[in-house]
Amino acid sequence: MATSIHGNQTMNETDEVLAVAGRRATAMMAADVEGVALLLDERCVYTHSSGLTDTKESYIAALRKQAYIYHAVETVAVEHAVIIGHLVILNSVMRVSMTVKATGTSVDRKIKVTEMWVRDQEGPGWKLLISHSTNLA
């Protein structure tokens, strides 16, 4: 059965996922590649706001090469969350500031992000299964 939340309402699973998402953002800004890797499901599909899509393996390889240097990753608002069994789906607005090594350009974007988090059956916690983002005007 699916449960939806809006606004300031909270559910335990959503709070847990938001805490893990915060740890992932902190690890990204600290260039803690292993810390990020621990929070991604093996089946992770990560679609950037540029349209580039990574698997867990290719995203972690890019982080190791410092292809993306994150300066700020901030969740501005969680607009919608849906809980279905061992899945939490978040629809959020985020601000991301980073440098793309390949082009040397600094990027400061406000993006809409849909993420699907799955409860890790091997141990406690949540892992990112799918992330898809798009730029906001």
Residue, then its C-alpha position, 0 to 999 in steps of 0.5 A: m500500500a502506498t502512503s503519500i505525504h505533503g508539506n510538513q507532514t512526516m513519516n519515519e521512513t521519509d525522515e530516515v531517507l532524508a537523513v541518508a540523503g544528507r549524508r550522501a550530499t556531505a560525502m559528495m562535497a567532501a569528495d568521499v567516494e567510498g562514503v557515496a558508494l556505500l549509499l548507492d544500490e548496486r542497481c543504481v541509475y543516476t541521470h544528471s540534469s545534463g541528461l548524462t546517465d550513469t550506473k553506480e560503477s560509472y558514477i563512482a569511477a567519475l567521482r574517483k577521477q574528480a570529474y565532478i567536484y561538488h561545492a554545495v548540494e542542498t535540498v531546498a524542498v521536498e515536495h512529495a514523498v511516496i512510501i511503498g513497502h521498502l521503497v521511498i520515492l522523493n520529489s524534491v527541489m535542490r541547489v547544486s554547485m559544482t565544477v565539471k572537470a571535462t569542461g572546467t566550467s562551474v555549474d550552479r543549478k536549481i534542479k528538480v530531482t526524483e529519487m527512489w530509495v530502497r531499504d537495504q535487505e542486507g543490513p540496516g539503512w537505505k540506498l539510492l536506487i534511481s535519481h533523475s534530475t532536470n534543470l529548473a528555469 
